[in-house]
């Protein structure tokens, strides 16, 4: 008998640490939340299942219990929350390698089919989860368990090499920070207080630890967990697309055609590091699947869509429409899963397939919290990417110009010095898990302080005015006279339009095409897209508010691709591309579109020592004199997807 839950408000009964067997005999600890009657007894009948699998803590009261179990069970669902193999209370110690877990898909399959076979299950299973909790959904989908009926995949990387860990050939150092999270509570050291303390002290000194490069075996705090140290060395040294990156668990994007044809939602934010992967997965799955696929892209970072929610990220206020949190998110998830797991007509089949938040258009006023009102609003679309977006080249010109007019026949290159000992600091960035831990007072027992309550992002994960502040990570020997605005640094090259005559909307992915040279055999080139507000002393930004949108990097030895490394000949001119993630932003009249070109962005990315030595094994560093060309024969440009006003 399938129990109808419409109009009901069930209680909850919990079975903790039910050990579900996998096909190889390893048992995974699972908390099962079932509908209960007024006396606290399980309600008889069959219910659909919502499954969440996590590498963190299945009993997290905010992320899992409040947001999932307490939300879904009263509506007539059974919720299963499970520790992954080798994590939490599950068996399989030694099988955990951050996200490089080859048994993840089969474990998901076995859990889903175990749940479907239980007397209290209707035979329909859906999955929820963010980040790693999204990865495991995709991994399960690869194996097509017969009773998996719907997904909601939130902020999930699908290709660790391309965006999660390596980006343009450099290492995205937020994954170094993330390994501290996974090391601190790893099963391998749970009975080793010395090892736990080494991880903890390292996390407290993360702003110092990131400088201790090259990372070497046995020398980082991560070394106390051998599996994670092994992963770190691959993350740090495997700049080419090696067999390590080809593992199914690290690049399931290459297996999209294997994924199940079931209804799925893909959600992310423009300031999430995985915005490109989320939107691309939607496009691929829409093309191959017959079932409804949905895309939601908001003005969020990796976490701000969920939890308590917020209408702002970083220094920027987007307005009430941006404020989702679990309250709005769950209303959307209820509609989705009620339709596909219960067969209730909730209208989701009639929804437009794409919802995007177009940022911008706000007043530009600074509110009482010190945030600029950038504004924006939601818009529905029929596809992604937008076919009506016009790929428009904006050309760099000598002297710092940026326009749709191609440069003249001759012009001197723009040249700067890249000093690895004094890299361009990351004021903010699209990062996740890059946490330094707050040092607790001696009289405070760490056991009474939730781990995540101690954490603050080493790089603020969202848009900040590009001006250094006390928390900015910079070289300890930096000249105190160095200008605070990044635009004023000698190694940051600003190319910007004249104040715009009318509003310009950019919606989609961005490609930066550069002609470059260097006196080094290898170096890096970075690009950052910004929306520059006109000066407004009355609002507290006399130099204009420099709003970052997206950024990325390309290591020159990988300019021809990632299958092999090809060093440069000093002084020779090469073409090089930098891929930026997608964004949707309205540049208002009188604003400027700006591209910053440099050679470092630290600690967002590891710094190139410029020596051409093996990746992650350098023995020294050297200064590089780098150039970008903008003349008739070398038309460096940024290609922006321009969307005309449809009103």
C-alpha positions as CSV (number, residue, x, y, z in Angstrom):
1,X,0.0,0.0,0.0
2,X,1.4,3.4,-1.0
3,X,0.5,6.0,1.6
4,X,-0.7,9.4,0.2
5,X,1.0,12.2,2.1
6,X,-1.1,15.1,0.8
7,X,-2.4,17.2,3.7
8,X,-0.4,15.1,6.3
9,X,2.2,16.1,8.7
10,X,4.0,13.1,10.0
11,X,6.3,12.8,12.9
12,X,9.8,11.3,12.6
13,X,11.3,8.1,13.9
14,X,15.0,7.6,13.4
15,X,17.1,4.4,13.2
16,X,20.8,5.4,13.6
17,X,23.8,3.7,12.0
18,X,22.0,1.0,10.1
19,X,24.8,-0.9,8.4
20,X,23.9,-1.4,4.7
21,X,26.1,-4.0,3.0
22,X,27.8,-3.3,-0.3
23,X,28.6,-6.0,-2.8
24,X,32.1,-6.4,-1.5
25,X,31.0,-6.9,2.1
26,X,31.8,-3.4,3.3
27,X,28.9,-1.9,5.3
28,X,28.0,1.8,5.1
29,X,26.5,3.5,8.1
30,X,23.1,5.0,7.3
31,X,20.6,7.0,9.4
32,X,17.0,6.2,8.4
33,X,14.3,8.8,9.1
34,X,10.8,7.4,8.7
35,X,7.3,8.9,9.0
36,X,5.8,8.3,12.5
37,X,2.4,8.6,14.0
38,X,1.4,10.7,17.0
39,X,2.7,7.9,19.3
40,X,6.1,7.8,17.6
41,X,5.5,4.5,15.9
42,X,6.5,4.0,12.2
43,X,3.6,4.6,9.8
44,X,2.7,1.5,7.9
45,X,2.8,1.6,4.1
46,X,5.2,2.5,1.4
47,X,6.9,5.8,0.9
48,X,9.4,7.2,-1.6
49,X,13.0,7.7,-0.5
50,X,15.2,10.7,-0.5
51,X,18.9,9.7,-0.3
52,X,21.8,11.8,0.7
53,X,25.3,10.5,0.8
54,X,28.1,12.5,2.3
55,X,31.8,12.7,3.0
56,X,31.3,15.0,5.9
57,X,28.9,14.2,8.7
58,X,25.5,12.6,8.0
59,X,24.2,13.8,11.4
60,X,25.0,17.5,10.7
61,X,22.0,19.3,12.2
62,X,22.0,22.1,9.7
63,X,23.1,20.6,6.4
64,X,21.3,17.3,6.6
65,X,18.8,16.9,9.5
66,X,17.1,20.3,9.3
67,X,17.4,20.9,5.6
68,X,16.5,17.4,4.4
69,X,15.2,14.9,7.1
70,X,13.0,17.3,9.0
71,X,11.8,18.9,5.7
72,X,10.9,15.7,3.7
73,X,9.8,13.1,6.3
74,X,6.8,15.1,7.5
75,X,5.6,15.2,3.9
76,X,5.6,11.5,3.5
77,X,9.2,10.5,2.5
78,X,11.7,8.2,4.0
79,X,15.1,9.9,4.2
80,X,18.4,8.0,4.2
81,X,21.5,9.8,5.2
82,X,24.7,7.8,4.7
83,X,28.4,8.2,5.4
84,X,30.5,7.4,2.4
85,X,32.9,4.4,2.4
86,X,35.8,5.1,4.8
87,X,34.1,8.1,6.3
88,X,32.2,8.8,9.5
89,X,30.7,5.6,11.0
90,X,31.0,3.6,7.8
91,X,33.4,0.7,7.2
92,X,36.0,0.8,4.5
93,X,38.9,2.5,6.3
94,X,41.6,3.2,3.7
95,X,39.2,3.4,0.8
96,X,38.8,7.1,0.9
97,X,40.7,9.4,-1.4
98,X,38.8,12.8,-1.2
99,X,36.8,12.7,-4.5
100,X,38.9,10.1,-6.3
101,X,36.8,7.1,-5.0
102,X,36.3,4.5,-7.6
103,X,33.7,2.5,-5.7
104,X,31.4,5.5,-5.3
105,X,29.1,4.6,-8.2
106,X,28.6,1.0,-7.2
107,X,28.1,2.0,-3.5
108,X,25.4,4.4,-4.6
109,X,23.8,1.7,-6.8
110,X,23.8,-0.8,-3.9
111,X,22.4,1.6,-1.4
112,X,19.5,2.7,-3.8
113,X,18.6,-0.9,-4.5
114,X,18.8,-1.9,-0.9
115,X,16.4,0.9,0.0
116,X,14.0,0.0,-2.8
117,X,13.8,-3.6,-1.5
118,X,12.6,-2.5,2.0
119,X,8.9,-2.9,2.9
120,X,8.6,0.8,3.7
121,X,9.8,1.9,0.2
122,X,7.5,2.6,-2.7
123,X,10.2,1.7,-5.1
124,X,11.0,5.3,-6.0
125,X,14.3,6.8,-4.8
126,X,15.5,10.4,-5.4
127,X,18.9,11.9,-4.4
128,X,19.9,15.3,-3.1
129,X,23.2,16.8,-2.0
130,X,25.6,19.6,-2.8
131,X,29.2,19.6,-3.9
132,X,30.6,16.1,-3.0
133,X,27.0,15.2,-2.3
134,X,26.3,16.1,-6.0
135,X,29.3,14.1,-7.2
136,X,27.9,10.9,-5.7
137,X,24.6,11.5,-7.4
138,X,26.3,11.7,-10.8
139,X,28.4,8.6,-9.9
140,X,25.3,6.6,-9.0
141,X,23.6,7.7,-12.2
142,X,26.5,6.3,-14.3
143,X,25.4,2.8,-13.1
144,X,21.7,3.3,-13.7
145,X,20.2,1.7,-10.6
146,X,16.6,0.7,-11.7
147,X,14.9,2.4,-8.8
148,X,16.7,5.8,-9.0
149,X,13.9,8.1,-10.2
150,X,15.1,11.7,-9.9
151,X,18.0,13.9,-8.9
152,X,18.8,17.4,-7.6
153,X,22.5,17.9,-8.3
154,X,23.7,21.1,-6.6
155,X,27.1,22.8,-7.1
156,X,28.8,19.6,-8.3
157,X,32.1,19.4,-10.1
158,X,32.1,16.9,-13.0
159,X,35.7,17.2,-14.2
160,X,38.2,17.7,-11.4
161,X,41.0,18.4,-13.8
162,X,39.3,21.3,-15.6
163,X,37.8,23.4,-12.7
164,X,37.9,21.7,-9.3
165,X,41.6,21.1,-8.8
166,X,43.5,22.2,-11.9
167,X,42.5,25.3,-13.9
168,X,44.3,26.2,-17.1
169,X,47.3,24.1,-15.9
170,X,47.7,25.7,-12.5
171,X,46.5,24.2,-9.2
172,X,43.4,25.8,-7.6
173,X,44.7,25.9,-4.1
174,X,41.3,25.8,-2.4
175,X,41.6,22.0,-2.8
176,X,44.7,22.1,-0.6
177,X,42.6,23.8,2.0
178,X,39.8,21.3,1.5
179,X,42.1,18.4,2.3
180,X,42.5,19.8,5.9
181,X,38.7,19.3,6.3
182,X,38.9,15.7,5.2
183,X,42.1,15.0,7.1
184,X,41.0,16.3,10.5
185,X,38.2,13.8,10.9
186,X,39.6,11.0,8.8
187,X,39.2,7.4,10.1
188,X,42.9,6.7,9.7
189,X,43.9,9.1,12.5
190,X,40.8,9.1,14.8
191,X,42.8,7.5,17.6
192,X,46.0,9.5,17.0
193,X,45.8,12.8,18.9
194,X,49.2,13.9,17.7
195,X,48.2,13.5,14.0
196,X,44.9,15.3,14.6
197,X,46.7,18.2,16.3
198,X,49.1,18.5,13.4
199,X,46.2,18.9,11.0
200,X,44.5,21.3,13.3
201,X,47.6,23.5,13.8
202,X,48.2,23.5,10.0
203,X,44.6,24.6,9.4
204,X,45.1,27.5,11.8
205,X,48.3,28.5,10.0
206,X,46.9,28.0,6.5
207,X,47.8,31.5,5.3
208,X,51.5,30.5,6.1
209,X,51.2,26.9,4.8
210,X,50.2,28.0,1.3
211,X,53.6,29.7,0.9
212,X,55.5,26.6,1.7
213,X,55.9,25.4,-1.9
214,X,56.8,23.2,-3.5
215,X,54.7,20.8,-1.4
216,X,56.7,17.7,-0.6
217,X,55.9,14.2,0.7
218,X,56.1,14.2,4.5
219,X,56.3,18.0,4.9
220,X,52.8,19.2,4.8
221,X,50.3,18.6,7.7
222,X,48.3,16.5,5.2
223,X,51.1,13.9,5.4
224,X,49.5,12.4,8.6
225,X,46.8,10.9,6.3
226,X,48.7,8.9,3.7
227,X,45.8,8.5,1.3
228,X,45.2,12.3,1.3
229,X,48.9,13.0,0.9
230,X,48.9,10.8,-2.2
231,X,45.9,12.8,-3.5
232,X,47.6,16.1,-2.8
233,X,50.7,15.2,-4.7
234,X,48.6,14.3,-7.7
235,X,46.6,17.5,-7.4
236,X,49.8,19.5,-7.2
237,X,52.0,17.8,-9.7
238,X,49.8,16.3,-12.4
239,X,49.6,19.3,-14.6
240,X,49.0,17.2,-17.7
241,X,45.9,15.2,-18.2
242,X,47.2,11.9,-16.8
243,X,45.6,8.6,-16.1
244,X,44.9,9.9,-12.6
245,X,42.5,12.5,-14.0
246,X,40.9,10.0,-16.3
247,X,39.5,8.1,-13.4
248,X,35.7,7.8,-13.6
249,X,35.3,9.5,-10.2
250,X,37.3,12.5,-11.2
251,X,36.0,13.0,-14.7
252,X,32.5,11.6,-15.0
253,X,31.8,14.3,-17.6
254,X,33.5,12.0,-20.1
255,X,30.7,9.5,-19.4
256,X,27.6,11.7,-19.7
257,X,26.2,9.2,-22.2
258,X,26.2,6.5,-19.6
259,X,24.1,8.5,-17.1
260,X,20.5,7.6,-16.5
261,X,17.7,9.2,-18.4
262,X,15.8,10.5,-15.4
263,X,14.5,13.9,-14.4
264,X,17.3,16.1,-12.9
265,X,17.8,19.6,-11.7
266,X,21.3,21.2,-11.8
267,X,21.8,24.3,-9.7
268,X,24.7,26.6,-9.0
269,X,25.8,30.2,-8.7
270,X,27.9,32.6,-10.8
271,X,30.3,32.8,-7.9
272,X,30.5,29.1,-7.4
273,X,33.7,27.5,-8.7
274,X,31.6,24.9,-10.6
275,X,29.3,27.2,-12.5
276,X,30.7,26.0,-15.9
277,X,30.3,22.4,-15.0
278,X,26.8,22.7,-13.8
279,X,25.6,24.6,-16.9
280,X,27.5,22.3,-19.2
281,X,26.1,19.1,-17.6
282,X,22.6,20.5,-18.1
283,X,23.3,21.2,-21.8
284,X,24.7,17.7,-22.3
285,X,21.9,15.9,-20.4
286,X,19.2,17.9,-22.2
287,X,20.6,17.0,-25.5
288,X,20.7,13.2,-24.7
289,X,17.8,12.7,-22.4
290,X,14.0,12.4,-23.1
291,X,13.1,13.3,-19.5
292,X,12.9,16.9,-18.1
293,X,16.2,18.5,-17.2
294,X,16.3,21.9,-15.4
295,X,19.0,24.5,-14.8
296,X,19.0,27.1,-12.0
297,X,21.9,29.7,-11.9
298,X,21.7,32.4,-9.2
299,X,24.0,35.1,-7.9
300,X,25.4,32.7,-5.3
301,X,28.7,31.3,-4.2
302,X,29.2,27.6,-3.3
303,X,27.0,27.8,-0.2
304,X,24.8,30.9,-0.3
305,X,21.9,29.2,-2.1
306,X,21.3,26.9,0.9
307,X,21.2,27.3,4.7
308,X,19.8,30.5,6.0
309,X,20.2,32.2,2.7
310,X,21.2,35.7,1.9
311,X,20.5,38.4,-0.6
312,X,24.1,39.3,-0.8
313,X,27.5,37.7,-1.5
314,X,30.7,39.4,-0.4
315,X,30.6,43.2,-0.9
316,X,27.6,43.0,-3.2
317,X,23.8,43.2,-2.5
318,X,21.6,41.6,-5.2
319,X,18.2,42.2,-3.7
320,X,15.5,40.1,-2.1
321,X,14.9,37.9,-5.2
322,X,18.4,36.5,-4.7
323,X,17.6,35.2,-1.2
324,X,16.7,31.6,-1.3
325,X,18.1,29.5,1.5
326,X,16.6,26.2,2.5
327,X,13.1,27.7,2.8
328,X,12.8,28.5,-0.9
329,X,15.1,25.7,-2.0
330,X,12.9,23.1,-0.3
331,X,9.7,24.4,-1.8
332,X,11.3,23.9,-5.2
333,X,12.6,20.4,-4.3
334,X,9.2,19.4,-2.9
335,X,7.6,20.3,-6.3
336,X,10.3,18.4,-8.1
337,X,10.2,15.2,-6.0
338,X,6.5,15.1,-5.4
339,X,6.1,14.9,-9.2
340,X,8.7,12.3,-9.9
341,X,8.5,10.2,-6.8
342,X,4.8,10.5,-5.9
343,X,3.2,11.1,-9.2
344,X,1.6,14.4,-8.0
345,X,1.0,17.0,-10.7
346,X,2.9,20.0,-9.3
347,X,3.3,21.8,-12.6
348,X,7.1,21.3,-12.9
349,X,6.7,19.8,-16.3
350,X,5.4,23.1,-17.5
351,X,8.3,25.1,-16.0
352,X,10.8,26.7,-18.4
353,X,13.9,24.6,-18.5
354,X,16.3,27.4,-17.5
355,X,16.2,30.0,-14.8
356,X,19.1,32.5,-14.6
357,X,19.7,35.5,-12.4
358,X,20.9,38.4,-14.4
359,X,23.0,40.5,-12.1
360,X,23.2,44.2,-12.3
361,X,20.9,47.2,-12.9
362,X,20.9,48.2,-9.2
363,X,21.2,51.7,-7.7
364,X,24.9,51.5,-6.9
365,X,24.2,52.8,-3.4
366,X,26.1,51.5,-0.4
367,X,23.8,50.1,2.3
368,X,24.2,50.2,6.0
369,X,26.2,47.0,5.9
370,X,28.7,48.5,3.5
371,X,27.5,46.6,0.5
372,X,26.9,48.0,-2.9
373,X,23.5,47.5,-4.4
374,X,24.2,45.8,-7.7
375,X,20.8,44.4,-8.0
376,X,19.5,42.0,-10.6
377,X,16.5,39.7,-11.3
378,X,15.4,36.3,-12.5
379,X,14.7,35.4,-16.1
380,X,13.6,32.2,-17.7
381,X,15.1,30.8,-20.9
382,X,14.5,27.9,-23.2
383,X,18.1,26.6,-23.6
384,X,21.7,27.0,-22.4
385,X,23.9,28.4,-23.8
386,X,21.6,31.1,-25.2
387,X,21.4,30.9,-29.0
388,X,20.6,34.6,-29.3
389,X,23.8,35.6,-27.5
390,X,26.1,37.3,-30.0
391,X,29.8,36.3,-29.6
392,X,31.4,39.7,-29.7
393,X,35.2,40.4,-29.7
394,X,36.4,43.3,-27.6
395,X,40.0,44.0,-28.6
396,X,42.8,45.1,-26.2
397,X,44.7,48.1,-27.3
398,X,48.1,49.5,-26.2
399,X,47.5,52.0,-23.4
400,X,44.7,50.1,-21.8
401,X,41.8,50.4,-24.1
402,X,39.1,47.8,-24.8
403,X,36.7,48.1,-27.7
404,X,35.0,46.3,-30.6
405,X,37.3,48.2,-33.0
406,X,40.3,46.1,-34.1
407,X,43.7,47.6,-33.3
408,X,45.9,49.3,-35.8
409,X,48.8,47.8,-37.7
410,X,51.5,48.5,-35.1
411,X,51.6,49.1,-31.4
412,X,54.1,48.3,-28.7
413,X,53.4,45.3,-26.4
414,X,52.3,45.8,-22.8
415,X,55.1,44.4,-20.7
416,X,55.3,43.7,-17.0
417,X,57.5,41.9,-14.4
418,X,56.1,38.7,-12.8
419,X,58.0,38.2,-9.5
420,X,57.0,34.9,-7.9
421,X,58.0,36.2,-4.6
422,X,55.5,39.1,-4.9
423,X,52.4,37.6,-6.6
424,X,49.2,39.5,-7.3
425,X,47.0,38.8,-4.2
426,X,43.6,37.3,-4.5
427,X,41.2,39.8,-3.0
428,X,38.3,37.4,-3.5
429,X,37.5,34.4,-5.8
430,X,35.2,31.5,-6.7
431,X,36.5,29.1,-4.1
432,X,35.2,26.5,-1.7
433,X,36.6,24.8,1.4
434,X,39.5,27.2,1.5
435,X,39.2,27.6,5.3
436,X,41.7,28.8,7.9
437,X,40.6,27.8,11.3
438,X,40.3,30.4,14.1
439,X,42.7,29.7,17.0
440,X,40.7,29.0,20.1
441,X,41.5,30.5,23.5
442,X,43.4,28.2,25.8
443,X,40.4,28.0,28.2
444,X,37.9,26.8,25.5
445,X,37.6,23.1,24.9
446,X,37.6,22.4,21.2
447,X,35.1,19.6,21.8
448,X,32.4,22.2,22.5
449,X,33.0,24.2,19.4
450,X,31.6,23.0,16.1
451,X,34.3,22.5,13.6
452,X,32.8,24.7,11.0
453,X,32.2,27.4,13.5
454,X,35.9,27.9,13.6
455,X,36.3,28.4,9.9
456,X,36.7,31.5,7.7
457,X,37.5,31.5,4.1
458,X,41.2,32.3,3.4
459,X,39.9,34.0,0.2
460,X,36.4,35.5,0.6
461,X,34.2,33.4,-1.6
462,X,32.4,36.0,-3.6
463,X,32.7,39.5,-5.1
464,X,34.8,42.1,-3.2
465,X,35.9,45.5,-4.4
466,X,39.4,44.8,-5.8
467,X,41.3,46.7,-3.1
468,X,43.6,45.1,-0.6
469,X,42.6,44.9,3.0
470,X,44.0,43.6,6.2
471,X,42.9,40.1,5.5
472,X,44.5,40.0,2.1
473,X,47.2,37.3,1.7
474,X,50.4,39.0,0.4
475,X,54.1,38.4,0.5
476,X,55.5,39.1,4.0
477,X,58.2,41.3,2.5
478,X,55.9,43.4,0.4
479,X,56.7,47.1,0.2
480,X,54.2,48.9,2.4
481,X,54.0,51.6,-0.3
482,X,52.5,49.2,-2.8
483,X,49.1,50.7,-3.9
484,X,46.1,49.0,-2.3
485,X,44.0,49.0,-5.5
486,X,44.9,46.0,-7.6
487,X,44.5,48.1,-10.7
488,X,47.4,50.3,-9.5
489,X,49.9,47.4,-9.3
490,X,52.6,47.5,-11.9
491,X,52.0,43.8,-12.7
492,X,48.3,44.2,-13.3
493,X,47.4,45.4,-16.7
494,X,44.0,47.0,-17.0
495,X,42.2,47.1,-20.4
496,X,38.8,48.8,-20.2
497,X,36.1,50.3,-22.4
498,X,35.2,54.0,-22.3
499,X,32.1,54.6,-20.1
500,X,29.3,52.7,-21.9
501,X,26.7,54.7,-23.9
502,X,24.0,52.2,-23.0
503,X,23.4,49.1,-21.0
504,X,25.2,45.9,-22.1
505,X,24.2,42.4,-21.0
506,X,26.8,39.6,-21.0
507,X,25.3,36.1,-20.5
508,X,27.4,33.0,-21.1
509,X,30.9,31.7,-21.1
510,X,33.9,34.0,-21.9
511,X,37.1,33.3,-23.9
512,X,40.2,35.5,-23.6
513,X,42.5,35.2,-26.7
514,X,46.0,36.6,-26.1
515,X,49.2,36.9,-28.1
516,X,52.0,36.7,-25.5
517,X,55.7,36.3,-25.0
518,X,58.2,36.0,-22.2
519,X,61.9,35.9,-21.5
520,X,61.2,32.8,-19.4
521,X,60.5,29.3,-20.8
522,X,57.3,29.0,-18.8
523,X,55.1,31.4,-17.0
524,X,51.4,32.1,-16.3
525,X,48.8,34.5,-17.7
526,X,45.7,35.4,-15.8
527,X,42.5,37.2,-16.9
528,X,39.7,38.7,-14.8
529,X,36.5,40.3,-16.0
530,X,35.2,43.2,-14.0
531,X,32.2,45.6,-14.0
532,X,33.6,49.0,-13.1
533,X,31.3,51.5,-11.5
534,X,31.9,55.2,-12.2
535,X,33.6,57.2,-9.4
536,X,31.2,58.1,-6.6
537,X,32.8,59.8,-3.6
538,X,29.3,60.3,-2.0
539,X,29.0,56.5,-1.8
540,X,32.5,55.9,-0.6
541,X,34.2,54.7,-3.7
542,X,36.0,57.7,-5.3
543,X,38.0,55.4,-7.6
544,X,34.9,53.6,-8.7
545,X,33.7,50.2,-7.4
546,X,35.7,47.4,-9.1
547,X,33.3,44.5,-9.2
548,X,34.9,41.1,-10.2
549,X,32.8,38.7,-12.2
550,X,34.9,35.8,-13.3
551,X,38.6,35.0,-13.5
552,X,40.9,32.2,-14.7
553,X,44.5,31.3,-15.6
554,X,46.6,29.5,-18.3
555,X,50.1,28.1,-17.7
556,X,52.1,28.8,-20.9
557,X,53.6,25.3,-21.2
558,X,50.0,24.1,-21.7
559,X,49.0,26.7,-24.3
560,X,48.5,23.9,-26.9
561,X,46.6,21.6,-24.6
562,X,47.0,19.3,-21.6
563,X,48.2,16.1,-23.2
564,X,51.8,17.3,-23.2
565,X,54.0,20.2,-22.0
566,X,55.8,22.4,-24.5
567,X,58.1,25.1,-23.1
568,X,58.5,28.4,-24.8
569,X,61.4,29.9,-26.6
570,X,62.2,33.2,-24.9
571,X,61.1,36.2,-26.9
572,X,59.0,34.2,-29.3
573,X,55.3,35.3,-29.7
574,X,52.6,32.7,-29.0
575,X,48.8,32.5,-29.1
576,X,47.3,31.5,-25.7
577,X,43.6,31.2,-24.6
578,X,42.1,31.6,-21.1
579,X,38.7,30.2,-20.6
580,X,36.5,32.0,-18.1
581,X,33.4,30.4,-16.5
582,X,29.9,31.7,-17.5
583,X,28.2,34.7,-16.0
584,X,25.1,36.8,-16.5
585,X,25.6,40.5,-15.8
586,X,24.1,43.8,-16.9
587,X,26.8,46.4,-17.4
588,X,24.9,49.7,-16.9
589,X,25.3,52.8,-18.9
590,X,28.4,54.8,-17.7
591,X,30.0,51.6,-16.3
592,X,33.1,50.1,-17.9
593,X,33.8,46.6,-19.0
594,X,37.3,45.7,-17.9
595,X,39.7,42.9,-18.3
596,X,42.8,42.6,-16.1
597,X,45.7,40.6,-17.5
598,X,48.6,39.5,-15.2
599,X,50.7,36.5,-14.3
600,X,49.5,35.5,-10.8
601,X,46.5,35.4,-8.6
602,X,47.6,34.0,-5.2
603,X,46.5,32.0,-3.3
604,X,43.7,31.3,-5.6
605,X,46.2,29.5,-7.9
606,X,49.7,28.3,-7.2
607,X,52.4,30.6,-8.5
608,X,54.6,29.7,-11.5
609,X,58.3,29.9,-10.5
610,X,59.0,30.6,-14.3
611,X,61.9,28.1,-14.4
612,X,60.3,25.4,-16.6
613,X,61.2,22.7,-14.1
614,X,58.8,19.8,-13.5
615,X,55.4,20.9,-12.2
616,X,55.4,21.0,-8.4
617,X,59.1,20.0,-8.1
618,X,60.8,23.3,-8.8
619,X,64.0,24.1,-6.9
620,X,64.1,27.8,-7.4
621,X,62.2,30.7,-8.9
622,X,63.1,33.6,-11.2
623,X,61.6,36.9,-12.3
624,X,59.9,36.8,-15.8
625,X,59.3,39.7,-18.1
626,X,56.0,39.0,-19.8
627,X,54.2,40.8,-22.6
628,X,50.8,40.8,-24.3
629,X,50.5,42.1,-27.8
630,X,47.6,44.2,-29.2
631,X,48.4,45.2,-32.8
632,X,47.1,44.4,-36.3
633,X,49.0,41.1,-36.5
634,X,48.3,40.1,-32.9
635,X,44.7,41.0,-32.1
636,X,44.4,40.0,-28.4
637,X,40.7,40.1,-27.4
638,X,38.1,38.9,-25.1
639,X,35.0,37.3,-26.6
640,X,31.8,38.3,-24.7
641,X,28.4,36.7,-25.3
642,X,26.3,39.9,-25.7
643,X,22.5,39.6,-25.3
644,X,20.4,42.4,-26.8
645,X,17.5,43.9,-24.8
646,X,14.5,41.7,-25.5
647,X,11.9,44.2,-24.1
